Every structure is written in structure tokens, then in C-alpha cells.
């Protein structure tokens, strides 16, 4: 365009000096016009958007003021973190975007629906990033922490890590899983109390009913069960609980429920593994994932593997005491009791507690009444279960499956782990008083025991008779619907397949 004006001036005989002055004036006018219509100063120039928008850098981001608008239906700002928000494009509207330093893009939506970036600006704002820990005794992992501005706009968000730590940009309000909290360290017990709700309802999906159980996805969620001992729960994924080794000043996980207030709800593990659970409470009783499962409590399809547990009395991987129902559950790892009632899965199965279709492969040690599956079976029932871990008792009542059976029933079960102890030591049961034991067996070679309380010596079998297809002919089990033979190994429960 400038070349055309210059040629016309030469044709008209205008002097070169006057021509230069006129050309400069025309150029300035065109630039000014472009500035008003295009708006994009110093970046990509728009050929279609017809508006004037003032963008200024602020201490927390940018401000956007619409001065003139001829054909833009909508404005949208894309923040440095990639998030975007829609702005009012009416003339006179003002907006503040507080997303910190970095590159912001202003995108215009035109009448025909097309979008065009009309301005890019870099803000040097350095918003304060605040850190804190979310906990309710142990740290809470996977909790959504968000900061909001005074208009209710989301500024930043983060999920707490395994140590409960979050990092978000400072704004006017902090929310934890949607509930208002104070910046810094957040105690979920306080938040729940302020909201009039339980910690499980604050942390988990579901409402704790049988039709909508709370959904457990982290070790923190497991610990939160303590906040509602009568609710229904399900596990929705494998859980790495190895971080519990650092909880509570090294004491680890705090068992759910105890003698005073037991767990009477339900937990369905859905066959997911809870691995690496640590408890180190040598002077405490009722030690396990559950301190006590009370009458009416139900635990099924729960696997606690690679556990490392130490307690005094009533110690087991799954529960210190079971007076409810345990089924299709299992444990591996190491269980140690300083005193008595120590079992691989349950310390004491009592008061009509029922254990079925379950097993333990972990090593167990204690003073007395020590068993590979259950330490004491007091008026309880054990059926279709087995243990394969080594059992060590320093005193008496030591058995491969059950240490001491008192008025309890044991049926269709077996044990194979090495058993050692002081007095009343048996391959399957250490001692049995007024109870019933039937169709149960132990490996006389691997346990190192030729006899067992409650059963004739003939129920002690060699390894070859208990493994592979031979098991079906030597063990009076239901190999049709409950048990399966395994080539070169001992029988397993069909639900394990």
C-alpha cells in the first residue's frame, strides 16, 4: 500500500521531501487504525477480531478489561497451567485471573463460531505456594486440596501424597474434598466435626450403607474406618500399606475397633490385596487390621499380605479377636505375640465367631496358645481353611492350625507348617477341650509332629498323600464345590483359582 502512495506522488510531481512527510503521516495513521481494530500489539495480529481489550500484568496473574467490542461473542483466557475460563465479553467488563506467573493467551470466539488467539502475555507474578499436611492421626493420602479466590473460582488443586502433604497456590479459601479448611496442617477430625459428619464420609465415595458402601482405595481410608465402626465398606483396588511403618511414631497402623467398641459393620475386600501393613505395639492387646470384629461384623474377600505385626495378646494379621464372620480371606507375612492368643489370621476366634474358606501362609510366634491360622478357638467355628506357615511357641498349646481349641469346632481343614513349642504341641491342634474336630489333617513330615490333639494319629499324613491327585483319596474334603487338587502341591480353595 505504501508503494502505491509513493508512485502516485511521483506521478503528481510532488517534491520528495513533501512526499516523505506525507508517507510518514499515512503510515502512522494505518498503524493507529490497526492498533484499535486488531488489538494485538507486539504479538500475532488478528485479521478478523474487532475489539479493544486492555490486558495488564498483576502481582498474581493478569487483569482483562473490555473497552470496545464489535464482533466477539465470547472471550476465554488460557492460564499457564493449561486451564481455561470463559470471560464476559461485554464492554466495560473487568476480570482478574490469579493463576500466577507464566504465559496467558486470550482467545476470542467470533459470531461464526470460529476461535482466534488475539493476545498472548507473559506475567512475572510469583504467587505464594503453600504447603501443609492433611491427617487424622496418620497422614491422609489421595485427598483433594483446592484453593479458591473470593469469587469462588478455582485457583489451584493438588492430591495429598503418601505422607499427606499438599502444595497449592495461596488464595482466599482452602477446601479439602470440598469442605472448607484452614491453610497449613489440616486435621480431618476437626473438619468432620465442624461439618457434623464422619471422617469416612469426608474421605470416601459412598454413604456407608449396604447399597452404597464407603469405597476404600488407600491405607488412609482403611484407617478412617475407625470413624464409623458400623458402616459398610468395600475395597476398590490393591492397597500399598507399607508406609504405615512410619505412622504413629513407629507404632504403625492403629487396629480398627477394640474390646470396648468392636467393628460391627462389613468389609468386602473384593479379593484385592492390602500389602505391607505394619503394626508394632508390643505392649498392646487386640492387634491386627481389626482389633476386634464384633458379633454381627462381617469381613470377606480380604487379603492382608506381607504383614509385619507385633502385639502382646490377641494378635492376628486380620483380627486380634473375631466374634463375627470371616470368609474367603487370607494372610501372609510375620505375626509375633509377646504373650498368648496369637494366630496367623486371627488371634482369638470366640463367642460363636466363624471362620470359613480362609488361609494363612505366614510365620507365627508367641508365648502360648499359638496357631498357624488361629491362636485360640473358644466357642468358635473353623471350616474349610488351612495354614502353611511355621509356628513357634515358647510355652504350651501350640498347633499347626489352632493352638488351643475350647468348645469350638474345626472341620475340613489342614496344616503343613513346621510346629515347635514346649508342652501340648500338635501338628494340627496343640490342645482341644470339649470341642469337635473332624475331617482335618496335618503333614507329619513338614510339621515335624506325629500327633495332634482332637484327632487320631491316622489323620496325620505324609506329604505325598496330601499333594496332587492323592489328596482327593486321602482327605475327606468336598473336591466338587469347595476344594481343588493342585499338581505337586497341597489342595487349595476353589475361590483362589
ABEGO torsion letter per residue (X at the ends): XAAAAAAAAAAAGBBAAAAAAAAAAAAAAAAAAAAAAAGBBGBBBBAABBBBBBBBBBAAEBBBBBABBAABABBBBBBAAGBBBBBBABBGBBBBBBAEBEBBBBBBBBAAGBBBBABBBBBABBBBBBBBBBBAGBBBBGBBBBBBBAAGBBABBBBBBAAGBBBBBBBABBBBGGBBBBBEBBBAAAAAAAAGBBAAAAABBEAGBAABBBBBABAAAAAAAAABAABBBBBABBBBAAAAAABGGGAEBBBBEBAABBBABBBBAGGBBBBGBBBBBAABBGBEABABBBBGBBBBGBBBBGBBBBBBBGBBAABABBABBBBGBBBBEBBBBABBGBBAABABBBGGBBBBGBBBABBBBBABGBBAABABBBGBBBBGBBBABBBBBABBGBBAABABBBGBBBBGBBBABBBBBBBGBBAABABBBGBBBBGBBBBAAAAGBABBBGBBAAABBBAAAABEAAAAAABBBBAAAABBBBBGBBBBBAAAX
